[in-house]
Amino acid sequence: MADVEADDRARPVPAYPSAWEADVVLHDGSTTHVRPMRPTDADALQAFHVAQSERSTYLRFFAPLERLPERDLERLVNVDHADRVALVAVSSGADPDDVEQIIGVARYDRIDDDEAEVAFNIADAHQGRGLGSVLLEHLAAAARERGVRRFVAEVLPQNGRMISVFRDAGYVVRQVTEDGIVAVGFDIDPTDRSLAVMADREHRAEARSMRDLLHAASVVVVGPGADQGETLAGRLAARVLADLRAGDPSVVVHAVAVPGADPHLTLADVPAPVELAVLAVPAGEATDVVRGLARLGVRGVVMLTSGFAEQGPEGLDRQRALLRAAHGAGMRLVGPGSYGIVATREGGLQLNASLAHTPPAPGRIGLFCQSAPLAVALLAAVGRRGIGLSQFVSAGHRADVSGNDLMQFWADDDGTDVVGLYLESLGNPRKFSRVARRLSLTKPVIVVTAGRSGQVVPPGHAVRPTHAPPRTLAEVLRQSGVVRVENTHQMLDVAQVLAHQPLPAGRRTAILASSASVAALVAEATAAAGLVVSGHVQLLPEDADPERVRAAVDELYADPDSDVVVVVRIPTVGGPDAVLHEAVAQAAARSGRTTVACMYDLHGLTPELTAADEAGRPWTVPAYSTPEDAALALGHAARYAQWRAGDRGRPLHPPGAQTRAARRLVAGWLAAEGSGEAALELDSERTAELLATVGLSVLPSLRVRDADEAVAAAERLGWPVALKTTASALRHRADLGGVRLDVADEVELRADVAQVLALAAGLEAADGDEPLEVQAMAPHGSACVVRSVEDPLFGPIISFGLAGDASDLLGDVAYGIPPLTDVDVAELIRTARAAPRLFGYRGLPALDVAALEDVIARIAVLADDLPELRSLELNPVVVSEHGAVVLGARVAVSRADRADATRRLSRV
């Protein structure tokens, strides 16, 4: 032991890894903070140990141990964050001066380069909340970052719970019992199963935390003071209190310091437990109020007032302090600057903890938005259309609760059929993609982003910067299967049809119109929306008698060659046609044919267009103001139905790809270079070594200075060869003379060298001493470019395009965000507008696209598993009739800085 301690003292201690700190959601929906152990944790660790039961202590140390000896205590809290790592889960009390209480400890001690011994200890009072699973996931991530690939542990046979934590995490656990001790071991590299387990645990935890918010049976409203009725905070508190009391009478509502409320309680007077708190207090008092709520067992806080991050650095500090207090006490935070929440209960009763005097009608659409002003306009539009909501949440500055959390909840909520999101900013696009894809497979998700790029960051929103092109977000949404629309008007248009009509079976469209000119207009609108007019167009004059109306509707819906119906009646004189309304509603319900309508004096969801099907279920044909609105909504619904019915593919596992080896190589290179934030450009040898870990190689080439060296290189590589300049402006440019192909002999090569050197004279070469490159010839085909860039916000971004000026100047580049599936890779290639060149364009033979897909898949896996990969470019990748060959590669690596760990909450 002494020798080991002496070795520890001799090693330089790495900087405290603050990136490992995370606020996480536990299985019961509460929150806690996970961070590395600190030397100052000695007293807290001793208190944690002393409070443990004899059984827990025995299971951890294999012996009774009332107190930790000082020598052991010192060693346990003094770790090097590399070979000896310890993480603690902590909670905080109501008093800001309270010492954090340790409620769980996980640690590993490295045994050799790849293996470490792991141990856990969870407070007796907090077992069963999923702390062990959370700590294991975070400890495994830290271990992988330090090069550890395998955990081993010695466990007593009666400690079945700990063995279950290892096994339930999705790892392949091997165990051997010897001398009354169970020795377990497992690799900690992520697998499909372990990633699925983590995602499922994240889903259940975050859904539970939202359920606690939206199903609260007791609420406390805290205002700025009984005498503050004229202040904004006072008016907010009075408004939300009145709305709560007018809602579900079963909800117990307490008022503290709310103007006009009687009696005037203090927090100390409120009886515990209380599940939800709504605060309308000055920003400077909010943190203390949240600490005071800890005694009541509050699970969620809705912060109505502003005065936080939107006011600059001081406001951001207030917001951080507020969030630390909430998470430390196990609470989720909605806001600041929230408009509140509305949740429909069984029987149509509502929890209206919002500022909406008239809450939306009960329904089956869940809506999420951020800013309070937008919430006002959005709820007004919902009311005008007669749309019913299952839940409505305004996240304000989105310091904690986000659209991701609500999507996790809505995935399991039987009362929600359609989800609408208005997103002013995305704090974690990779997680959004993962969660939205999971939800979209069962329920449609309609998204509006602020600005066309979706990269607008309003004041108060803590979002990492991004250098990604504006189209990147569009690809994130496309991959996720969400329906992206331009504005909230379109969002509600699409929500109407998806919530109140069956999913379209296809795109074939039948039209019922009141005149030929209207029918032509509708046909044009449907085609523009991506639908196909089936040829069945029924004209119904506005003066048609009831029998003719019913006959025309029946004939239209009897057509077996149509999937959807658009009904448009725009009378030049007269008013609504009640017979047509009834006939269309009944035919749509009877046939199950997706139907939209544009009819005089009807808008939104109306009783005139509602009818029951054979099972007695009511269906409403949504009414739109214009035929274009109706067709656009129907087109979005049809595309979503097609996406949902399609094959979404399987995770990528290219044979021979070893990303663990890639991580080792890069870690060694960065350590040897002492590279800080600056990117390390890899030379050709290192680039080839890195690509080889995922089964890729670059066609051999040699840098040369003159004709003599070029001839020698060609003799070494074998004729014919390609000659290239290394000047950046002419590199890869055969059309400008910078590349000469199929050079067959020495005479031709010497002539080409002279011409290329003359052409590149005065241009800067990649290597001034070696301005030329000789490379073995690849089969003829199409040249493509594959790139990967690590973005601070989006993480790895894969891009693909065909090489050449036309693609660059026209922006003909397709983007994908890993992790990708095999279907995603196929779609990535086919999304490029020039992609037909790969599939037999103008009679040319089709190229080996499968080989190209394999190259992209390997780069996608490397980029996803290696956050240190700052940038990678394969240029060109020549795709021939048989195979794809990489002719050039450039790679840069740097320290990892990816912030998308599972169950990590925002620490703004």
N, C-alpha and C positions, 0 to 999 in steps of 0.2 A: 504493500500500500504506500509506503514511504517513497519508494522509487517512482511509482506512478505519479504521486503528488509532486515530486521534484521535477518530473518530465513536464507536468502541466504548468508549473511555474516558469519553466524555461521557454515554453512556447509563447509567441506573441498572441495576445488575446484579440480576436476579431472584433470589429465594431459591433455594437448592439444591433441586431437585425430587426430594425423597426418595421420592415416590410412584412415580417411574420405576424405582426399584430393584426387582429381581426375581431370585429363584432360578429357574432354568429347567432343563428336561430336554433333553438333546441327542439326536441320532439314535441314538447308540450306547448310550443308556440312562444315561449319566453326567450329572452336574449341573455347573452353573457359575453364577456370579453376574454379573448385568448391572446396571450402574449408570452414572450420568452421570460424565463426566470431571471431575477435580478439579485445581486448580493444583498440588497436592502429587504429582501423577502424573508429573511431569517425568522423574525418574530412571527410573521403570518404563517410561515410553513410549520413552525413549532405549534402554533395554536391549532392549525389544521390537523396535525398529527395527534395532539392530545385529545381533540374532540372525537377522534375515530373510535369505533367500538373495538373490543379486543379481537373479535373475529376479523374485521377488516385489516387491522394491524398485522395479525398473524398471516393472513393471506398475502399481504404485500411483502413482509420481511421474513416469513417462515419462523418467526419467534415472537414471543410477547415483548413489547418494547413500549414502556409507559411514556418515555420522553426520548427524543433524539439526542444522543450525545453531542456536545458542542463541536467535536471534531467532525463527526458525520454531517452535522447541520451545516457547518461551514463549507464542506465539500459539496453538499447537495445544492446549495444556492450559488456557488461559484463555478459556473460552467464556461466553456470556451466557445460555445455556439458553433462548433465544428465537429470535433470528435466526441464531445459531451454536450448534449443538447437537452434542455428541459423546457417544457411549455406548461403554463398554468392557466386555468380558467378562474376568473375572479368575479366577484360581485361587490357592489358598493352599497353603503347604507344611506340613510336619510341625511346625515350630517356631512357637510363637505369636508370636515376634518377627519372623518372616519377612515381608518386604514382599510384598504381593500381586503376582503376576505377571500382566501383561496378555497375553491370548492372542488378542484380537480387538478391532478398533476400527471403529466406524461413525460417520460425521458428515455433517451437512448444513450448508450455508451458504445463507441465503435470498438469492434473486436479486430477487424482487419480492414483492408481497403473497401470491400463491398458489404461487409456484414456488421450489424450492431445489435446489441442486446437491448430489449425494450421492456419497460415496466410502467404500470399505471396505478393510480390510486384515486378513487372518487369518494368524495365526502358522503357519509352514510345518508345524510338528509337530502342529498341531491341525486341519489342513484335512481335509475329508471327514467331519467330525462334525456338520455342520449349523449351525455357528456363523454363517455368512453369512446363512442364512435366518432364524435367531433374531434376529440384530441388525437385519435389515431390518424384521421385523415390529415390533419394539420401537421402532425409529427412526421408522417410519411412524406408529405410534400417538402418539409424542411430537410429531411434525410436525403431525398433524391437530389435536392439542390446542393447538398454537400458530398454527393457521390456515393451515398449508401444505397444499395439495391436490395438488401434482404434484412428482415428483422428475425431475431430469435428470442425466445423467452423461456424461462423455467417457471412453471405454474403448478400449484398444488392441485391434486385431482378434484378437490371439493370447490375449486374456483371455476366452476363451469361457466359463470357469467363472462369472465374475461376471455376464455377460449371462444365463446360464442361471439364476442365482439370482433375477434380476429376473423372468424369464419364468415360472419354475417356481412363483413365489409366487402365481400366479393373476392377475397384473395384465396388462393389454393393453399390451404394450411396442411402441413404434414406434422404429425405428432407421434412421439414415442414415449412410453412410460418406463422408467427405470428407477429403482430404489425409491419408489413412492413419489417421484417427481415426474411431471409431464413436460417434456421438452418439445416445444413447438417452433416451427420455422416457416416463413413464407416470403416470397418475392413481393416487393412493394411497387414495382412498375405497374402503371395502370393497365388494366385489361378491359375488354368490352363489358364484362360482368361487373368489375369493380366500379367502372364509370357509371354504369346503369344503377348500381346500388347507391352511389353518391348522389346521382341526380334524383333518384326516387326519395332518398332521405331529405334532400333539400326541398323537394316538392311538398312532401308531407308536413315538414316543419313550417315552411312559409305559409302554406294553406291554412294550417292550424292557427298561426298567429293572426291571419286575416279573419278567420272565423270568430276568434275571440273578440275582435273589433266589431264586426258586423252583427254578431248575435248577442251583444252585451245586454244583460238584463238589469244592470244598475249603472247609473251615470252620475257623475258629479260635474257641475258647471262651475268654474272658478272665474270670477270677474275681477275688475280692478279696484272695487270698493263700492260700498253702497251710495257714496256721494259722487260717483263718477258717471252719472247718467248721461251727461252731455258730451263726454269724450267718445271717440270712436270705439275704444275697447269696451266702454260701458254699453254702448248701443249693440255691439256684437254679442256681448254676454246676454243682454236682455232678449235679443232676437232668438238666439239659439235655445235659451231656456223656454221661451214660449212655444217654440216649435216642438221641443221634446215633450212638453206637457200635453200638447195637442195631438201627439202621435199615439203609439201603442200604450194603452193604460196599464199594461202589466209591467212596464219598465219603471223601476224605482229611480226617481230623479232627486238629487240633492243640489242645493244652490249655496255657493260660498261667495260672499262679497259681490253679489250681482245686484245692480241698481234695480229697485222696485220689487225685489224678492223679499218674502217674509216667511219665516224669520231669517235674520242675518247670521248664518252660521260661520264658524271658522273650520279649517280642515280638521282640527282636533276634535270638533263636535260630530264629524261625519262617522257613522258606524261602518266598520269593515265587514265584509269585503265589498269593494266597488270595482267593476270591471273596466269601465271606460271613463276617461276624464276629457272634458272639453274646456280649453283654456282661452280666455280673452283677457290677457294681462299684459302690461308693458313688457317689452323684450328684456329689460334689465332684471325683472323679477321672475321670469319664467323658470330659470334653472332651480331656484330655491323652491318654487311651487312644485316642480316635478320631484324634487327630493322629498318633499313633504307627502307626496302621493304614495311613496314606497310603503308606508305603514298600512295603506288601505289595500294593498295587493293589486293595484291597477295594472292591467295588461296592455292598454293602449291609450295614447294621448293624441287628441286632435288639437293642433295649435292654430287658432284663427288669426291672431295678430301677426304683423310683420315687424320689421326693425332688426333683421338679422343679416344674412350674408349679402342681401341686396344693397346694404349700406356701406360696403367696403370692408377693409381688414378688421376693424373693431367689431362690426356686425358678424363677420365670419367667426371671430373668436367666440362671440356669444352663442352662435349656432352650434359650434363644436362643443362648448360646455353643456349646452342643453341636450345634445345628443349623447354625450358621455353619461350624463345623469340619467337619462331615460334608459339607455342600454344597460348601464350598470345595475339598474333596479329591475331589469327584465322586461321593459316596456318597449313597444313599437311606437314610432312617432309619425303622425300624419301632419305634414306642413314643414315649416311655418308658412303663413300666408294661405292657409287652406280655406275653402268655402264650406268644408264640412263633409259629412257622409250621410247617405240615406240608404236604408236597407229594408227591403220588404220581408215581412215575416209570414208565417203560415196563417192563412185566413185573410190575407191582404192588409194586415196591420203593418205599420211602418215605424222603424226607428229613424226619426228625422233629427239627427244631430248636425244640422246644416243651417245656413242662413236663408234658405228658401222658404218663404212664407207659405207658398203653395207647393207642396212636394209633388213630384211626378206621380202619375198613376202607377199602381202595381203592374208589373209585366215580366217579360222574360229576356230582357236585354240588359246587360251589364255595361255601364259607362265609366270610363276613367278619364280625367283631365287633370291639368296641373293648376293653372292660375285661376284665382277667384273671379276676375272679370270675365274670363271665357266661360266659366261655369254658369254665370248669370245668363249669357246669351244662349248657351247650349241647352240649359233646362227650359228656357222660354221656347226654343224651337221644338223641343220634345213635347211640351204642352200643347203647342199649336197643332201638331200633327196627331195628337191623341196616342202617342207612343207610351207604352208602359215599361217601367224599369224594375229589374230585380234588385240592383244596387247601383249607387252612384258614389264615386269617391273623387274628391278634389285633393291632389297631393301638394298644392302650393309649390314651395321651392324644392320639393322632393328630397329633403335631407335624409330621409330614411325610406318610408314606404313608397314604392314605385309601381309602375305598371306591371313589372315582372311579378311582384307579390300578388297583385290582384289576378293576374293570369293563372298563377298557381292555384289560387282559391277557386276561380271559375271553372277550372278543369274538372273539379269534383262536385261543383254545385248543381244539383238537380234542377234548381229553379232558374238557371240561366242557360239560354240556348244560343245567344249571339253576344259577342263582345265588341265594344267600340272603344278605341283609345285615341285621345288627342295628346300627342307627345311634343312638348316644346324642346325637350332634350333627351338624349339617351345616355345614361351614365355608364352602362355596361352592354354594348351591342352584342358581344359574344353570348352573354347569358340571355339576352333578349331573344336572340335567334334560337337558342336551344329550347327555351321555355315556350316561345310562340309556336315553334314547329310542333311541339308535343300537343299543345292545345288545339292547333289548327287541324290536326288529324281527326278531331271529334267535334269541334265547334268552330264556326267561322270567326275570324278576328279581323276587324276593319280598323285601319290605321290612318290617321291624319298626322302629318308632321309639320312643325312650324317652318315655313319656307320650303322651297322645292328641294333644297339639298338636305334638309333635316339637320343641319349643322348650326342652326341659330342657338345661341346660348344666352337666355335671358339673365338679367341680374339676379343673383341669389342662387343660381344653379351651379353646383360644383361639378364640372365636367372636364375631363382631361382634354388637352388640345388634340387636334387631328390634322394630319397632312394628306389624308386620303382624298381622292377626287370625289366630287359630289355624287357621282353615280354609285359609289360604294354602298351607301345606305339603301339604295334601290335594290341592289343585289342581296343585301342582308334580308330585306323584306320578301323578296321573291323566293329565296331559298326557304324562308320560314313558312311560306304558304299563306301569308296574310294578304288581305285585300287592301291595297294602298289606294287612297282616293285623294283628291286635291283639296277638299275643304270639308267643314262640318256639315254643310248642306248635303254634299254627296255621301258623307258617312251615314247620315240618317236615311237618305234615299236607299242605300244598299241594305242597311239594317232592317228597314221595313220589309223588304222582299225576303230576306234570309230568315227573319223571325216569324213571318206569317204566311209563307208559302213553302212547299216542298222544294228541295234542291233540284235544279234543272237536270233532266236526264240527258240533255245534249244541247246543241246550239241551233237546231232547226226551228225556225220561227214562223208561226202563223199570225196573220194580221186581220183584225176586224176594224174597219175605218168607215167614217161617215161620208167619205167622198173619195174620188180617184186621186185628187191632188193631195189630200191628207194621207192616203195610202202610200203615195210616192215619197212623201216626206218621212213617213214612218219607216219605210224600207231603207231609205238612205241612212237614217239614224241607227237602225239595227245593224246594218253592215258596218258602220263606223264604230259600233260598240263591240265588234267581233262576232256578231251573230250571223246566221245564214238564213235568208228568207226561203222558206220551204216551197214556195210557189202557191201556197193556199192563202190567197188574199180575198177576204169577204168584204164586199161593199154593202153598207146598210144605210140607206137614205135616212135623214133625220126625221122624215115624216112617215116612216114605216109603221104599220099597225102592229099591235102586240103579237099576233100570230106569226107575222113575218120576222119579227125580232127574235122570237124564241126559236123559230126554225133555222135562222141564220146562225145563231149561237150554237145550236145543237150540231149543225153540219160542220162548223169550224172545229169543234172539239171532237168530232168523230174521225177526224183526219189522223190516220196512224203514222203519217210521215212528218209530224211536227212534235217538238219537245216542249216548246214554250209558246205563250200567246201574248200578243200586245193588242189591247183594245183601246181605240182612240175615238172619242166622240166630241167634236167641237161644233156645236150648232151655230148657225148664223142667226137664227131667230129661235125663240122659245127657250125653254129651260131644261132642267134635268129630266132624264127618261128613267122613271122608276122601274119600268118593265125590263129595260136593258140591264140596269144595276142588279136586279134580282136574278135574271137569267145567267149573267156572267158569273156572279158569286156562286150560284148553285152548280153550274157546269164545272167551274174550277175546283170546287170542293169534291164533286162527284168523281171527276176524272183524275185528280191529283196532278194536273198539268199546271206547271208554274205559270202564273199570270200576273201581268201588271196592267194598269189602266191609266189613261189620261181622259178624264171626263169633266164636263162643265160643272163647276161649283163644288167639286169634291177634292179634298187634299188630305193626304196622310191615311190614317186608319179610320174607317167610317163604318157605322152599322149598315149603311146602304149596300156595301160590298162585302158583307160578312154572311157566311152560311156554314152549315155543319156538314161533315162528311157522313158516310154510312155508319161510322163508329160513334157519331155524336160529337166529334171534335170540331171546334169552330175554326174556320179558316177565313182570313180577310185578304181580299185582293187590294194591295196598296195603290193609292191614287197619287198621281204626280201632276205637277203644274204644266209640264211640257212633254211632248213625245220624246224629246232628246233625253230628258231626265229619266224617264221610264226605261228607255232602251239602254242607257248607260248603266243603270242599276242592275238590269237584267243581264247585261253582258258580264259585269263583275261577278254576279252570282254563278253564271255558267262556267266561267274560268275557274272559280274556286271549286266548283263541283268536279271539274275535270282534274284539277290538281289533287284533290282529296281521293279521288278514285284511282289515281295513278300509282305506279310503283315508285316509292321514295328511295329505294336503293338500300345498300348495305354498307357498313363502315369499311373504310379502306384498310386492307392488310396486304400490301404488295409483297410477294414472296422475296425473301432475302433482305428486306429492309430492316436494319438494326439501328434504331434511333438511340438506343442506350450507348452504343459505341460512338455515335455522333456527339452525344452530350459529353462523354469522356474526353474526346479529342478537343472539343471547343473549350471545355473547362481547363484542360492542360495548357492550351495555347494562350488563353487569357491570363492564366496565372503566371506563365513564363514571361509574357509581355508586360505584365503589370498594368494592363489596360484599364483605364477608368471609364469615364463616360464616352470617350472617343471610340469610334468604330475601328476595328482592326481589319484592314484589307488583307485577305489571304492571297498568297502567291499561288502559282499554278500547281505546285506540288501539294500544298495543303488543300487547295480546292478539289483536286482529284481525290485526295484521301477522304475528304468529307463526303463527296458525292458517292464514293464507293460504298460507304456505310449503308446507303439506301439502294444499292444496286445500279447506280448510274456511272457512266464513264464518258470522258471527253475524247473525241477522236485525236490520236497523237499528233502533236505538232512541235516544231522547234523554232525558236527565235534565232535570227541570223542578222549579220551586219552587211554582207555584200554578196556578190554573185558566187564567189568561190564557196562560201559557207552555205549558200542556198543549194548549190549542186551537191555538196557533201550531205546535206540534210535530206535531199531527195533520194540519194543513193541509200541512205539509212532507212528512210520510211518506205521506199518502193514507189516506182513510177506507176501511173501518173500522179501528180501532186497539184495542190492549189497553192498559189502565192498570194499573200495578203500584206497590205500595209498595216502598221499599228497606229497610224495617225487617226485620232478620234473622228475627224470629220469624214474620213473615207473608209473607216473600218466597216466591214461587211457590205460595202457598196460596190458590187460588181457592175452596176449600171453606170457608175462614175469612173470606173477603171481602177478602183482600189483593190479589187479582187480579180485574179486570173485563174481560170479553172481548166482542168484537164491538160495541164502542162506535161507533155509526153517525153521530152528529151532535154539534154543539156543546152543545145543551141536555143531552143524556144525559151527555156528558163532564164538564160543570161539576158536575152533580149527583153523579156518581161521585167526582170529585176531593174534594168536600166530605165524602162518606161515608168514603172511604179515609183521608183525613187525620184525621178524627175517630177512626176505628178504630185508627189507629197512634199516636195521641197518647200521649206518654210513653214510647214505645218508641224504642230507639236505631236511627237510620237508618244505612245504609252511608255516606251522605254527608249530614251534617247540614244543609248548605245546599240540597241538592236531594233532598228526601224522596220524590219520585215519578219514575216512568219511563214514558214513552209509547213503545210499540213497534208496528210494523206487524203486522197479524194474520197468523198462520200457518194453513195448512189444519188442520182438526180431525183429531185422532188420539189416540194414546196417548203420554203423557209418560214419558220414560225419563231415566235419569241415567247418564252415563259418566264415570268418574274414572280418573286415573293418579296414583300416589304412588311416589316414589323411596324405597325402604327401604334402610337401611344393609346389611342382610344379603341380602335377596332381590332388590335392585335394583328395576326398575320393576314395579309391580303394577297391572294393569288390572282395573277392576271395573265391573260392569253390573247394573242393576236397574231395575224400573219405579218411577216416582216415586210418592210417597205414604207416609202413616204406616204402612200395613200392611206395606209392604216394609221400611221402616226398623225398625219394632218387632219384626218377626219375623225380621229378618236375612236377608231373601230377596235376597241379593246373590251374584252369581257372580264368580269371580276367575280371571284368567289371567296367566301370567308370560311376557312377550316373551323371545325372538322367537316370534311366533305364526304359524301357517299359516292359510290360508283355512278349513280344516276346524276348527281350534281356535276361530276367531272364531264360526263357526256354532254350535259346541257351547257356547261361552260364553253366547250369548244363550239357547239352549234349556235351559241348566242351571237358570236362574231358575224357581222354581215358578210364578210368575205369567206366564211366557212365553206360555201359551195365549191370553192376551188379544191377542197380536200376530197370531194365526193363524186368526182368524174365530171368536172365542169367542161361544157362544150365538147363532149365526146372524149375527153382525155380519160385515161384509166383512173379508177378510184384509188386513193392512197390508203396506207395502213393506219387508219385513225385509231384502231385499238392500241397500236404501239405508242402513238402520241398520248392517248389517255393514260397509258401506263407511266409515261414520263411525268405527266402532270400529277398523277396520284402519288408518286414517290416524293415529288417536291412538296405536295400538300401535307403529307404525313410528316416529313422532315420539319416543315415550318410550324406545324401544330405542336410537335413534341419538343421543339428546340427554340424557346423564346429568345435565346441569344443570337439567333439568325437575323441580323439587322436587315440585310438585303441580299438577294440572290437573283442573278440574271443568266438564263440560258439563251444565248443569242449567237448564231441561229440554231434551232433544232430543225434539221432537214427531215421531212417525212416523205418517204418513198413508197413504192408499191409494196415493199416488204421491209418494214422496220422504220425506226426513227433514230437518227444519229445526232448527238450533241456535238456541235463544232466549236463552241466557245462558252465559257462560264466565268462569271465574276461573283465573288462572295465577300461580304463584310459581316463581322460578328462583333458583339459588344455585350456588356453586362445585361442580364435579363431585367425587364421592368414591365411585367405583364400583370395587370390587376383584375383578374376575373376568376379568382378561386371560388369554389362552390360554397354556398351559404355565407359568403362574406357580405356584411352590410356596409353601407357607405359610412366612412369616417371623413366627412367633408373637410 
